[in-house]
């Protein structure tokens, strides 16, 4: 299920066929990120995380035509197996990024039967940024990446 609530938010909500700890691990273990993070033909080739409130995050992605995109940011809130909040507004110790774009709020609610209610809420700095992200294929891209994450989580 996908929906847009606020004029600056994009939301992906799903019931995942995996447990919260496995889904959370996929998001926070840098060795797992390259296996699921990008929808093809894009690839995540490197991830470096300091998973704690105030810790840094960096994911390097490569596109099919040689594009290289490095997404740097900070973790704002980390509640193991329950919640992960991150932003690209800062790149380290409150150093502002060149172009703040979004804050991601991920929740992993245990449904008690090996499944997880997963909500990815992405808040943008402006309606224009939200529209840009939507036009980039947010719903489809995050949906494909989520499917890939679940497939990986089942193997953990």
C-alpha positions in Angstrom: 0.0 0.0 0.0 1.3 3.5 -0.8 -0.2 6.8 0.2 0.7 10.4 0.5 -0.5 12.1 3.7 1.1 15.5 4.1 1.9 17.7 1.1 5.6 17.1 1.7 5.4 13.4 2.7 5.6 10.2 0.6 4.6 7.0 2.4 5.1 3.4 1.6 3.3 1.0 4.0 3.5 -2.8 3.7 3.0 -5.9 5.7 6.3 -7.7 5.2 6.7 -11.5 5.3 9.7 -11.2 7.7 10.3 -10.3 11.3 11.2 -6.8 12.4 14.7 -7.7 13.5 15.5 -9.1 10.0 14.1 -6.1 8.2 15.9 -3.7 10.6 19.1 -5.6 10.1 18.8 -5.2 6.3 18.6 -1.4 6.8 21.5 -1.2 9.3 24.0 -3.8 8.3 26.2 -2.2 5.6 27.2 -5.6 4.2 23.6 -6.3 3.3 22.7 -3.0 1.7 24.3 -3.7 -1.7 22.0 -6.8 -2.0 18.7 -5.0 -1.9 18.9 -1.2 -1.7 18.5 -0.1 -5.3 16.0 -1.2 -7.9 17.7 -2.5 -11.1 19.5 -1.3 -13.1 20.9 0.9 -10.3 23.2 -0.8 -7.8 24.3 0.1 -4.3 28.0 -0.7 -4.3 29.1 0.5 -0.9 27.6 1.4 2.4 29.3 2.7 5.6 27.2 3.2 8.7 27.6 4.3 12.3 24.2 3.2 13.4 23.4 5.3 16.5 21.7 8.6 17.0 24.1 11.2 15.5 26.0 8.5 13.6 26.9 8.9 9.9 25.5 7.1 6.9 26.9 6.8 3.4 25.6 4.8 0.5 27.2 4.9 -2.9 25.0 4.0 -5.8 25.9 3.5 -9.5 23.5 3.9 -12.4 23.3 2.1 -15.7 25.0 4.9 -17.7 27.9 5.3 -15.3 26.2 7.7 -12.9 27.6 7.8 -9.4 25.5 9.1 -6.6 26.8 9.2 -3.0 24.0 9.7 -0.4 25.5 11.0 2.9 23.6 11.7 6.0 23.0 11.1 9.7 21.0 8.8 11.8 18.7 10.9 14.0 17.0 8.2 16.0 17.8 4.5 16.3 15.4 2.1 18.2 16.7 -1.4 17.4 14.2 -3.5 15.5 11.5 -0.8 15.9 12.4 2.6 14.4 15.1 4.2 12.3 15.1 7.9 11.4 17.8 9.4 9.1 18.3 12.5 7.1 20.5 13.9 4.3 20.3 17.4 5.8 23.5 16.9 7.6 26.6 14.9 6.6 28.4 14.7 9.9 28.3 16.3 13.4 25.8 18.9 12.3 27.6 19.9 9.1 24.8 20.9 6.7 24.7 19.1 3.4 24.8 21.1 0.1 21.2 20.2 -0.7 19.0 18.9 2.1 16.3 16.8 0.5 14.6 14.4 2.9 14.2 12.8 6.3 13.2 9.1 6.4 11.2 7.7 9.2 11.0 3.9 9.2 8.9 1.9 11.6 8.9 -1.9 12.0 5.9 -3.1 14.0 5.9 -6.8 15.0 2.6 -8.5 14.1 3.5 -11.5 16.1 3.3 -14.1 13.4 6.6 -13.7 11.6 5.4 -10.6 9.8 6.1 -6.9 10.2 4.0 -3.8 9.5 6.6 -1.6 7.8 6.0 2.1 7.2 8.6 4.2 5.3 7.6 7.9 5.6 9.8 10.2 3.7 9.5 13.9 4.6 10.8 16.5 2.2 11.9 20.1 2.8 9.4 21.4 0.3 6.5 20.3 -1.9 8.8 20.8 -4.9 11.3 18.3 -3.4 8.4 15.8 -2.7 7.2 16.1 -6.3 10.8 15.6 -7.6 11.1 12.5 -5.5 7.8 11.2 -6.6 8.7 11.8 -10.3 12.0 10.0 -9.8 9.8 7.0 -9.1 9.6 6.9 -5.3 6.6 4.5 -5.0 7.9 2.1 -7.6 11.5 2.3 -6.6 11.0 2.0 -2.9 8.5 -0.8 -3.5 11.0 -2.8 -5.6 13.7 -2.2 -3.0 11.4 -3.3 -0.2 10.6 -6.5 -2.1 14.3 -7.1 -2.6 14.9 -6.5 1.1 12.2 -9.0 2.1 13.7 -11.6 -0.2 17.1 -11.1 1.5 15.7 -11.0 5.0 14.1 -14.5 4.4 17.6 -15.8 3.9 19.0 -14.4 7.2 
